[in-house]
Amino acid sequence: MSEGMSYADAGVDLDAAERTKEGLRELVASTRDRFTLSELGQFGGLYQVPDDVDQPVLVSSADGVGTKLKLAFATGRHDTVGQCLVNHCTNDILVQGARPLFFLDYLATGEMDEQVVQDVVRGVAIACRENACALLGGETAQMPDFYAADEYDLAGFIVGAVARDRIIDGSAIRAGDALVGLASSGLHTNGYTLARKIVFEAMGLGVDDELPGTGRSVGAELLAIHRSYLGVLRAPLEARVVHGLAHVTGGGIPGNLPRVLPKDLGASVDRAAWEVPAVYRTLQEAGGVALGEMDRVFNMGLGMIVVCDAVDVGTVMASAESGGVEAWTIGSIVAGQGVSYL
Amino acid sequence: MSEGMSYADAGVDLDAAERTKEGLRELVASTRDRFTLSELGQFGGLYQVPDDVDQPVLVSSADGVGTKLKLAFATGRHDTVGQCLVNHCTNDILVQGARPLFFLDYLATGEMDEQVVQDVVRGVAIACRENACALLGGETAQMPDFYAADEYDLAGFIVGAVARDRIIDGSAIRAGDALVGLASSGLHTNGYTLARKIVFEAMGLGVDDELPGTGRSVGAELLAIHRSYLGVLRAPLEARVVHGLAHVTGGGIPGNLPRVLPKDLGASVDRAAWEVPAVYRTLQEAGGVALGEMDRVFNMGLGMIVVCDAVDVGTVMASAESGGVEAWTIGSIVAGQGVSYL
C-alpha cells in the first residue's frame, strides 16, 4: 500500500486547470455578443434565443479536427486547428441556411500545458469572432495515460439559427440547376490519415521540407486553415438564390453532394471545369492513389458546392469573388442519382 | 514510392463508417420529439425552439467521460458510459434551471468496431430518452495511430432551455438557507485517474475482484451510472423553492458549491450529516489520501447540492425520496466565503 496519494501525483493538476481557465477568460470574453448572458465558469452557458430571427429553428453540428492535429503536434503550431474546427462547424450548419449563434469546445490532453491550451483556444476564439459566434463554454479534460503528454484531441459543437421559411433542404433543386464550386484553402480537415501516410512514409518528407509542386512546406500546406464560407454565401442566401449547399468533407464530392439532392436527381460534374490544386496531384502521384479514391477522400480543391438556378450563377460567383474565393461552374443537376464525372 | 495506396489501407474504412451510421438510425430515431425536424445524416440537426417556454434562454454545456472510459475498456461493457455522459450534461444545465432539448456526441476511435460504437450510442440514446432529450446528431471519427484500436474517447454537448424568469443564478441565496445533499450513485465521472491508480496499482485488484467494503466488483462499483437529478428536481424547480444548485463534479463540494453562491456568502457543511459510502473510505484508506484531497477529487456520496429556504427542505427531501434518491440536510449558508466543514 502506498501512502499519501494525490490527484496531482496521479497526473491531474487541478491548480493548473484553474490557472488555465483563468487565462482563457479574456479570449472567451472577446467573443461575447448581445445574446450571451453568462460568463466563463458557470455550469452551463446561457444564450438568449435571438429576437431577429423569425420562427427560429436551431441547427446544430458536432465535429472534430481529426488527425490534422498530428501536423500541429509535429510543427508546434497550435493556433490554427481551432480555426479549422469552428469554420468546419460553421459550414456544416450554413448548408441548411443557418448562421452561427454559439460554439463549445472539448479539448482533452495528456498533460495540461497552459501555453498549448491557450494557443488552441486562441484559434477557436479567432474563428468565433470571424463567424460572429459566441464561445459559450467548453471542457478541458486532463487524461494522463489516455493521451500522450504532448498530444490532445479537439472537438467542437456549434448551434446556429435559421428562420423556418429560410431552411435550405434541397427541395428547391431542379434538373438543369447549375453547380458552382467554391475553392477550398487546402485539404480542410479530411483525408489526413492517408495524406500523412503518403507524405511522411511514402515520400519520406518532414514538416519543413517543401511539398513538391506547392511552393510551400509540408507543414504550411497541410495546416492551411479550413475556410469558412459564411461570408461569401450570406448575400446569395439573403437573396434566396441558393437551392442547395454541400460542404465537401469526408466522402468528398460523391459522398456529400448527393446528401442534399432530392431522391430522383443526381449531379454531372465536369472535371475540366476547375484546376485541381498541386497538393492533390502530388498526393495522387506519390501514393499511386486511384482517381476514384482521391475523389472520395479529398475535396479536390472545392470546399463547398452551391446548387442554384443557372440564371443565378453570376450572383453566386460575384459574391464569392468579392470575398476572395475562386469559384467555377462545375456542372449541373441531372435526372438520376449520385455523382457522375465528365 | 508505394503504389495504389487507399484510405482503407491507411486505417480509415469509409464503408464501415457508413454501415455503422446506418446501424445507429433506429437508436437516434427512438429519441425524436415533436420539435426535432431533421433525420440522421443531414449536415446539421434541426430543432425548433420550443413554443412552451416563455422567453426561452438556451443553456449549453460540453463534457467528456474522462478516464472512466478505461473501466469500459477493461470490462468490455460499453453501454453505460454514454448514460454517464448524458446524465452529467443534463445535471450541468439543470443547475441553471434548464430542461434538456437536444444532445450531440463526439466519439473518436482508433478502429471502427461496429458493435462497440452501437453499444456506446445505445447508452447515449437510453439516457436521452430518460431525460426527454433528442439525440440530434454527432460525429464518429476514425483516428488510427491516434487512439489504440480498442480504445475511444467520448464527449458530448447538450442544449437545454429555461424561461428567462426561471433562471437559477444563485441571486436568491440568503444566509441561513439550508443545504440539501442528494445521494450520488458512486464516483459519477470524476476522480478516475486517482481511483484507478489506487485500485489497480496500490491495491493490485482486477475489475472482477470485489472492491472491499462495497459488496460489489471493482467493475460494477466504478462503472455505476452517473445519476441524473432532472426527475427529482423538476417538482421543486416548478414550485420555485430552489435558490441554487451545485453539481458536484471535478473539484468536489469545495470546488463546485462556491461557484453558485453570491460573493459574500459561504457554506458550512456538517460531515456527520450523511454517511460517506464505502467506496470512498476504501479509496482513502488504501491510497492514504488526505481528507482535504478526497473532498476536492470525489463527490463523497453527494452528487448534487440544493440550496433552499429552511422551510422548504421538506419539499426537496420528499421529491428526492419519491424518486428513490436519498437526501440529507448537510448544512447551511453562512456569511463569508468558500466551504467550511464542521
Interface residues (C-beta under 8 A of the other chain):
Chain A: M1 S2 E3 G4 M5 S6 Y7 D9 A10 G11 V12 L14 A17 L37 G41 Q42 F43 G44 G45 L46 Y47 Q48 V49 P56 V57 L58 V59 S60 S61 A62 D63 G64 G66 T67 L69 K70 D92 I93 V95 Q96 A98 L101 F102 L104 D105 Y106 A108 L136 G137 G138 E139 A141 Q142 M143 P144 D145 F146 E151 D153 A155 F157 V159 G160 R164 I167 G191 T193 L194 K197 I198 E201 A202 M203 H247 G250 G251 G255 R259 V260 A286 G287 G288 V289 A290 E293 R296 V297
Chain B: M1 S2 E3 G4 M5 S6 Y7 D9 A10 G11 V12 L14 A17 L37 G41 Q42 F43 G44 G45 L46 Y47 Q48 V49 P56 V57 L58 V59 S60 S61 A62 D63 G64 G66 T67 L69 K70 D92 I93 V95 Q96 A98 L101 F102 L104 D105 Y106 A108 L136 G137 G138 E139 A141 Q142 M143 P144 D145 F146 E151 D153 A155 F157 V159 G160 R164 I167 G191 T193 L194 K197 I198 E201 A202 M203 H247 G250 G251 G255 R259 V260 A286 G287 G288 V289 A290 E293 R296 V297
